[in-house]
Amino acid sequence: MDQQDISGVNGRPHILGGRILSTQSPDEEVVISVKTESLCCMRFTADPLGAPLDLSLGCTLVTLIFGSELYRGLSGAFPNSKNIHEFRDHLLNKENMVTPNKRWDDFHPEIPKYAGTIPDITKFDSGFFCATPFSYLIWNKTFCVGVHERQSNSLDALARLVLEKTVEAIFDAGLHPSDLEGTKTGVFMAASCSENDRTCFTERLWPQIYTMTGAPRSMIAHRVSYFLKLKGPSYVTDTACSSSLSALEHAFRSIRIGEVDMAIVGGVQLCLLPFVTLQFARLGVLSKTGFSKVFDSSADGYLRSEAVGVIILQKMKNAKRVYARVVHAKSNCDGYKERGITFPSKDDQVELLNEFYEESMVAKDDLSFVEAHGTGTFVGDPEEGKAIDEALAQNRKKPLVIGSVKSNIGHTEPVSGICSIVKCIIAMETGYIPPNLHFEHPHESIRGLVEGRMRVATEKTPFEVDKGLMGVNSFGFGGANCHVLLQTRAKRKMNKGVPSDNLPRLVCLSGRTEEAVNCLCEEISANVLDVEHIRLLHDVFRKDINGHLYRGYIIMSKSGEIARSIQFSLGSEILLPLYIVFGDLMNWQEVGGQLLELPIFAEHLKKFQECISRKGINILKAFKNNKKLVLDEIIMGEPGRSDWNQ
């Protein structure tokens, strides 16, 4: 297998509030694993015998580092986007992902007609996650941990989505699910209200459906820990709109103090009840025009949206790839405010940003971009704009570029922080900051925009990778503020991942359906041979994955696909030995010459050559000789014959 390309970062003391928490080597840095599309798609089913559902599984865009922590795997679904690749394309093509509401009919004049909705929320791969008698018979195991088949119908849709996206992120990180079993891996999820509570607790009243072990919000995190057999802390964070970034900060600190070795961080939101949206409308924060006009003078609020996102946070020494570094994460709270609990505090935001960059020892002028919380509300944008201007945009040589993904997808509330992180990672991977939508004239209260100290990215903007730093804001409407600083990876792939040798690569794969395995094969075949990608696939599929009933392989070389095969398989507990038989080697020179490409074969042949060199025989030259030689003549012939040394 090929070695991984792991980017290192210089260790330095981490300072919090004037105290040195730890001094860690580059290997101790923490990274985030993120899912995109590099491992292509798996096919999931709505039930064990149901129709297949496309879910992108293990698609990699980013891995981040937090001082010592890295993003290693990411997965998600966003408004009008099944996966991160679709999300990326919509962002860079300036497509509005907010559409006419699909969750309910238009029946109330105060409820906006538009919303951001994710696809396929009614389907769940119960065949993969459930422990059924069928799975017991196939794998002959005493117990298959998962979701009970009855509970699959009473499990809250939020928990279903998080379970699926967590598995996707694990594959994306180049991990097998069993790698996490028994480890100190924490689960830090973000969610606010579940709009499925009424259905779970008051409508589904038939017995033995296990509502209490599937519907409470705590189960969003606990079900992940239970399914993967994890031993770290497991809980759900709710700080309103800053929930997911707060969850990420908790995970970051938990790794830093040694409480966990790895963290699964996620957030989820579904907009299912019109009357919840009605309450937001009556709070005065929703747009009546159907657009989230962030930072614009005509902004009148935001539109509610859905999303689910999961990232894996890990130390550098354990990461199989690195996408970006998380330099620091910090939060504070406004506390009491005379103008009310929902009114944002510019002063507390400024205090957070000043303390943050002092602790992280990063010059504010080095920031290339700030992904703002920016919702498009009457008071939220001006207060945040003033805070960014005062804390980060003063005395800069060039205007500070800012943006907010909410202009593209609406406000995903507790998941908004992860959506912002994914946008930043897309910018780091593509080299372009995705543009904001619906911005024409800056809000007159945001003097930094009016006077040119800041500017909104309204077109694809090249990402300046001098320092490669991006700040991310996330503010809860109850006063919980959070900021995270990301830095792009410094090391890029060598030769774009193409191997230096001419050896073909064998990749063994598995999936829920034949189409899933074929999809993986197509993804490998359609792209240039990338040894880092192949190595991740080797790691993921190095042993059985429960529930994968189809196996296959593909052999790839630098010139393209050589062969592939896919078959149905129930799996086996017995690993049979692999024998390689050559038969009659009439073309032994050609075969030997090809085998010399294998380092282990070449090494052993070199040792053999040292033993026979005193006989005047050069077997290495014989393999490379174009002249046809008879093997018996070389082995049994007279010493000194000239052909042996040619």
VONU-794209 format. One line per 10 residues: for each residue x, y, z of C-alpha. Coordinates in steps of 0.02 Angstrom, whole numbers, plus 50000, padded with zeros to 5 digits. Example, Ala and Ser with C-alpha at 12.3 -4.5 7.8 and 13.67 -1.06 7.14 Angstrom:
residues 2
50615 49775 50390 | 50684 49947 50357
***
This chain:
residues 646
50000 50000 50000 | 50056 50177 49968 | 50107 50294 50105 | 49991 50433 50156 | 50027 50617 50126 | 50010 50695 50297 | 50047 50879 50318 | 50132 50933 50476 | 50119 51093 50575 | 50242 51172 50695
50203 51139 50877 | 50181 51289 50989 | 50109 51326 51161 | 49920 51343 51167 | 49872 51490 51277 | 49702 51514 51355 | 49669 51664 51465 | 49855 51691 51491 | 49887 51509 51541 | 49986 51385 51439
49872 51233 51423 | 49990 51121 51327 | 50141 51117 51216 | 50119 50985 51083 | 50223 50920 50940 | 50154 50926 50762 | 50096 50745 50779 | 49985 50798 50924 | 49890 50926 50822 | 49704 50897 50803
49623 50880 50632 | 49447 50871 50563 | 49397 50740 50438 | 49267 50790 50312 | 49162 50696 50189 | 49139 50743 50008 | 49143 50634 49854 | 49310 50547 49842 | 49242 50378 49896 | 49092 50401 49783
48920 50336 49832 | 48842 50191 49924 | 48665 50136 49900 | 48553 50139 50052 | 48379 50067 50067 | 48222 50132 50150 | 48194 49961 50227 | 48278 49790 50214 | 48179 49748 50058 | 48144 49924 49997
48200 50024 49847 | 48379 50090 49851 | 48418 50268 49901 | 48571 50363 49842 | 48679 50426 49983 | 48851 50490 49946 | 48965 50393 50060 | 49138 50449 50102 | 49164 50599 49990 | 49311 50696 50048
49342 50881 50039 | 49427 50930 50198 | 49528 50887 50350 | 49560 51026 50474 | 49684 51049 50615 | 49650 51138 50779 | 49820 51189 50838 | 49838 51005 50872 | 49672 50948 50801 | 49620 50911 50623
49462 50892 50523 | 49480 50719 50447 | 49310 50670 50379 | 49152 50765 50335 | 48980 50722 50275 | 48823 50822 50250 | 48663 50866 50160 | 48611 51045 50129 | 48465 51138 50050 | 48438 51067 49876
48602 50971 49894 | 48618 50786 49932 | 48803 50799 49969 | 48949 50918 49979 | 48992 50906 49794 | 48819 50969 49746 | 48832 51100 49882 | 49000 51158 49814 | 48935 51171 49636 | 48781 51269 49688
48887 51390 49790 | 49017 51423 49655 | 48884 51441 49519 | 48790 51572 49622 | 48632 51467 49632 | 48501 51508 49762 | 48466 51348 49860 | 48311 51420 49943 | 48156 51360 49849 | 47967 51361 49872
47928 51268 50033 | 47908 51080 50009 | 47857 51032 50185 | 47681 51104 50191 | 47554 51194 50084 | 47540 51382 50088 | 47399 51413 50211 | 47448 51559 50324 | 47491 51736 50266 | 47624 51763 50400
47726 51608 50355 | 47856 51637 50217 | 47825 51539 50058 | 48009 51494 50037 | 48128 51383 50135 | 48286 51281 50114 | 48246 51095 50118 | 48361 50944 50104 | 48315 50792 49996 | 48264 50619 50053
48221 50643 50236 | 48089 50505 50236 | 48209 50362 50200 | 48322 50268 50319 | 48437 50122 50287 | 48361 50008 50417 | 48445 49857 50337 | 48616 49930 50378 | 48581 49997 50551 | 48456 49872 50620
48494 49713 50717 | 48376 49587 50638 | 48364 49397 50637 | 48416 49407 50454 | 48581 49490 50500 | 48606 49362 50637 | 48589 49219 50514 | 48706 49297 50387 | 48851 49342 50500 | 48822 49205 50631
48856 49326 50772 | 48777 49329 50943 | 48719 49509 50927 | 48728 49644 50795 | 48727 49815 50879 | 48616 49944 50798 | 48438 50008 50792 | 48300 49884 50829 | 48191 49851 50678 | 48035 49915 50768
48127 50069 50827 | 48178 50116 50651 | 48002 50182 50627 | 47997 50279 50791 | 48174 50346 50784 | 48173 50534 50763 | 48220 50588 50587 | 48358 50697 50662 | 48442 50544 50738 | 48421 50446 50576
48507 50578 50474 | 48650 50596 50598 | 48678 50407 50602 | 48691 50398 50412 | 48803 50550 50396 | 48916 50490 50536 | 48950 50327 50445 | 48984 50424 50286 | 49108 50537 50375 | 49197 50386 50451
49221 50310 50279 | 49274 50478 50213 | 49411 50486 50344 | 49481 50321 50280 | 49420 50226 50434 | 49327 50063 50456 | 49183 50081 50583 | 49262 49947 50692 | 49418 50056 50710 | 49320 50165 50831
49251 50024 50938 | 49300 50042 51121 | 49400 50201 51089 | 49393 50366 51183 | 49292 50448 51045 | 49172 50586 51097 | 49009 50628 51011 | 48965 50814 51013 | 48802 50850 50922 | 48705 51011 50898
48516 51027 50888 | 48384 51147 50950 | 48201 51100 50940 | 48142 50939 50858 | 47989 50975 50755 | 47950 50790 50753 | 47910 50782 50940 | 47723 50795 50917 | 47721 50648 50798 | 47835 50542 50907
47751 50574 51075 | 47567 50610 51039 | 47523 50525 50875 | 47620 50360 50871 | 47540 50282 51024 | 47543 50097 50980 | 47642 49988 51100 | 47820 49921 51086 | 47892 50050 50966 | 48020 50114 51092
47984 50300 51073 | 48079 50348 51231 | 48240 50271 51167 | 48229 50350 50996 | 48140 50518 51003 | 48225 50620 51142 | 48356 50740 51076 | 48490 50660 51185 | 48474 50507 51073 | 48544 50605 50925
48715 50585 51007 | 48686 50427 51109 | 48630 50323 50960 | 48796 50360 50874 | 48895 50309 51028 | 48789 50152 51047 | 48801 50097 50865 | 48990 50124 50855 | 49024 50062 51035 | 49114 50222 51086
49178 50261 51262 | 49195 50450 51257 | 49072 50585 51314 | 48911 50595 51214 | 48790 50741 51221 | 48689 50869 51123 | 48731 51054 51132 | 48597 51187 51113 | 48651 51369 51108 | 48523 51412 50973
48605 51470 50810 | 48783 51444 50874 | 48753 51264 50930 | 48863 51172 50805 | 49012 51289 50824 | 48993 51276 51013 | 48991 51086 50997 | 49149 51097 50894 | 49232 51205 51026 | 49186 51078 51161
49260 50938 51055 | 49417 51039 51023 | 49447 51070 51207 | 49404 50890 51252 | 49542 50828 51136 | 49663 50959 51199 | 49647 50908 51382 | 49659 50723 51339 | 49480 50677 51380 | 49456 50602 51206
49570 50549 51064 | 49444 50582 50926 | 49280 50677 50914 | 49127 50662 50804 | 49048 50834 50789 | 48883 50865 50701 | 48723 50963 50689 | 48551 50934 50617 | 48394 51035 50583 | 48229 50994 50499
48086 51118 50473 | 47931 51007 50484 | 47798 51109 50576 | 47731 51269 50499 | 47683 51340 50668 | 47864 51339 50728 | 47908 51445 50576 | 47757 51554 50618 | 47831 51591 50790 | 47995 51645 50709
47897 51756 50590 | 47808 51839 50735 | 47976 51867 50819 | 48013 51978 50669 | 48168 51888 50602 | 48101 51807 50443 | 48105 51883 50270 | 47941 51926 50185 | 48023 51949 50016 | 48093 51771 50006
48278 51819 50006 | 48415 51822 50137 | 48495 51988 50089 | 48643 51979 50206 | 48732 52147 50237 | 48618 52233 50110 | 48526 52395 50146 | 48361 52313 50096 | 48383 52159 50207 | 48222 52110 50296
48268 51947 50383 | 48312 51769 50339 | 48226 51609 50280 | 48230 51451 50385 | 48324 51303 50312 | 48371 51123 50345 | 48541 51040 50350 | 48639 50898 50427 | 48827 50893 50440 | 48954 50782 50529
49141 50806 50546 | 49274 50700 50628 | 49404 50788 50734 | 49568 50698 50765 | 49750 50722 50814 | 49875 50744 50675 | 49975 50588 50722 | 49820 50480 50693 | 49755 50567 50537 | 49766 50488 50367
49747 50653 50277 | 49740 50837 50324 | 49633 50970 50244 | 49649 51120 50359 | 49709 51173 50528 | 49599 51237 50667 | 49706 51365 50753 | 49590 51407 50897 | 49408 51403 50954 | 49327 51512 51086
49156 51569 51147 | 49076 51693 51266 | 48901 51752 51313 | 48818 51923 51311 | 48727 51894 51475 | 48601 52028 51523 | 48558 52161 51393 | 48442 52308 51420 | 48367 52291 51246 | 48317 52109 51272
48387 51933 51266 | 48378 51920 51076 | 48467 52084 51041 | 48650 52052 50992 | 48791 52140 51083 | 48923 52222 50975 | 49033 52253 51127 | 49036 52070 51180 | 49073 52015 51002 | 49220 52136 50995
49282 52072 51163 | 49273 51892 51100 | 49370 51931 50941 | 49504 52033 51030 | 49534 51899 51162 | 49529 51763 51029 | 49669 51834 50921 | 49773 51882 51071 | 49764 51702 51136 | 49796 51623 50966
49945 51739 50932 | 49884 51773 50756 | 49897 51946 50679 | 49726 52008 50627 | 49799 52077 50466 | 49841 51899 50412 | 49657 51853 50395 | 49610 51818 50215 | 49423 51799 50244 | 49291 51805 50379
49137 51697 50363 | 49014 51801 50462 | 48859 51742 50552 | 48765 51865 50440 | 48579 51821 50439 | 48503 51974 50355 | 48405 52031 50508 | 48373 52214 50550 | 48489 52221 50701 | 48599 52066 50683
48697 52118 50529 | 48734 52297 50586 | 48794 52240 50758 | 48906 52103 50687 | 48968 52215 50547 | 49019 52348 50673 | 49106 52216 50781 | 49206 52144 50635 | 49253 52319 50578 | 49311 52375 50750
49402 52215 50799 | 49473 52151 50633 | 49466 52278 50493 | 49557 52429 50563 | 49723 52483 50484 | 49727 52344 50356 | 49825 52363 50195 | 49684 52282 50096 | 49497 52272 50131 | 49443 52122 50233
49338 52003 50127 | 49181 51943 50216 | 49032 51835 50170 | 48892 51728 50239 | 48828 51563 50171 | 48654 51608 50233 | 48631 51717 50080 | 48642 51557 49977 | 48549 51430 50084 | 48451 51525 50216
48478 51502 50402 | 48503 51323 50460 | 48503 51385 50640 | 48593 51253 50751 | 48688 51185 50599 | 48741 51354 50531 | 48917 51344 50603 | 48955 51180 50514 | 48881 51249 50353 | 49001 51396 50368
49149 51280 50399 | 49105 51175 50247 | 49098 51333 50141 | 49271 51384 50203 | 49340 51212 50164 | 49267 51221 49989 | 49359 51386 49968 | 49522 51308 50027 | 49503 51158 49913 | 49448 51251 49755
49550 51410 49781 | 49394 51519 49768 | 49284 51597 49902 | 49102 51561 49852 | 49005 51721 49816 | 48865 51796 49919 | 48695 51820 49839 | 48570 51965 49849 | 48698 52099 49894 | 48687 52266 49802
48706 52410 49923 | 48791 52398 50093 | 48690 52431 50249 | 48721 52610 50299 | 48753 52561 50480 | 48900 52450 50431 | 49028 52588 50408 | 49167 52465 50369 | 49077 52416 50209 | 49024 52592 50164
49200 52663 50190 | 49290 52517 50106 | 49380 52434 50252 | 49278 52277 50216 | 49200 52207 50059 | 49075 52070 50024 | 49128 51932 49904 | 48992 51944 49771 | 49088 51845 49639 | 49206 51696 49645
49352 51774 49738 | 49527 51698 49733 | 49575 51638 49905 | 49739 51716 49960 | 49842 51574 50031 | 49987 51678 50097 | 49936 51636 50275 | 49779 51541 50225 | 49677 51599 50374 | 49488 51606 50384
49385 51660 50534 | 49210 51592 50564 | 49078 51679 50670 | 48923 51598 50744 | 48805 51687 50862 | 48655 51620 50956 | 48505 51735 50974 | 48511 51708 51163 | 48685 51783 51172 | 48803 51634 51148
48945 51692 51034 | 49077 51579 50957 | 49226 51605 50841 | 49341 51478 50757 | 49499 51510 50657 | 49544 51390 50515 | 49704 51379 50414 | 49726 51290 50250 | 49849 51146 50235 | 50021 51202 50180
50072 51042 50092 | 49998 50989 49926 | 50000 50822 49839 | 50158 50769 49752 | 50133 50736 49567 | 49944 50750 49597 | 49947 50581 49681 | 50006 50488 49526 | 50127 50347 49576 | 50309 50352 49522
50308 50166 49478 | 50210 50075 49343 | 50126 49949 49458 | 49939 49923 49439 | 49834 49941 49597 | 49706 49815 49659 | 49562 49890 49758 | 49439 49776 49846 | 49268 49856 49880 | 49099 49816 49956
48927 49894 49963 | 48744 49872 50007 | 48698 49841 49825 | 48783 49796 49663 | 48753 49973 49603 | 48847 50040 49755 | 49003 49939 49716 | 48992 49982 49532 | 48976 50167 49577 | 49138 50155 49677
49223 50068 49531 | 49164 50201 49410 | 49229 50339 49523 | 49402 50258 49528 | 49403 50220 49342 | 49346 50395 49290 | 49491 50482 49377 | 49678 50482 49363 | 49758 50349 49473 | 49786 50430 49643
49886 50324 49765 | 49827 50423 49917 | 49646 50393 49870 | 49684 50209 49839 | 49766 50195 50009 | 49612 50266 50095 | 49504 50138 50004 | 49623 50000 50057 | 49603 50054 50237 | 49413 50068 50230
49383 49900 50146 | 49523 49799 50225 | 49394 49693 50317 | 49209 49652 50312 | 49081 49789 50336 | 48920 49721 50414 | 48773 49740 50296 | 48876 49749 50137 | 48809 49606 50033 | 48904 49641 49873
49092 49627 49848 | 49199 49679 49704 | 49370 49732 49647 | 49448 49843 49517 | 49626 49841 49451 | 49690 50011 49396 | 49850 50070 49316 | 49912 50241 49262 | 49845 50204 49088 | 49670 50160 49150
49561 50017 49209 | 49625 49840 49182 | 49485 49734 49256 | 49339 49733 49377 | 49217 49609 49452 | 49065 49620 49566 | 48974 49476 49653 | 48843 49446 49787 | 48922 49382 49947 | 48859 49341 50122
49033 49363 50191 | 49142 49241 50284 | 49224 49229 50454 | 49368 49127 50378 | 49507 49216 50285 | 49574 49097 50154 | 49756 49108 50096 | 49796 49183 49926 | 49904 49078 49809 | 49992 49144 49654
50033 49009 49526 | 50131 49043 49366 | 50127 48874 49278 | 50252 48843 49138 | 50360 48999 49129 | 50400 48998 48943 | 50405 49189 48953 | 50505 49194 49116 | 50607 49345 49061 | 50451 49450 49031
50368 49394 49193 | 50527 49422 49293 | 50553 49593 49218 | 50377 49643 49268 | 50398 49571 49443 | 50551 49681 49466 | 50428 49825 49483 | 50379 49750 49651 | 50501 49815 49783 | 50496 49656 49886
50532 49547 49734 | 50674 49660 49677 | 50748 49660 49852 | 50749 49470 49866 | 50817 49449 49691 | 50957 49569 49733 | 51005 49461 49882 | 50999 49307 49772 | 51109 49394 49645 | 51240 49427 49779
51248 49240 49813 | 51271 49187 49630 | 51377 49331 49568 | 51538 49235 49606 | 51482 49109 49474 | 51485 49244 49342 | 51296 49246 49324 | 51197 49409 49318 | 51015 49360 49335 | 50959 49542 49343
51032 49577 49169 | 50954 49417 49106 | 50781 49479 49156 | 50811 49642 49064 | 50893 49564 48911 | 50789 49574 48753 | 50878 49422 48682 | 50780 49261 48710 | 50873 49150 48834 | 50835 48972 48890
50819 48961 49079 | 50905 48792 49089 | 51056 48861 48998 | 51078 48996 49129 | 51051 48885 49280 | 51140 48727 49218 | 51259 48788 49084 | 51445 48814 49091 | 51515 48959 49192 | 51587 49099 49090
51462 49089 48949 | 51442 49263 48880 | 51250 49256 48870 | 51238 49247 49059 | 51312 49417 49083 | 51216 49505 48945
***
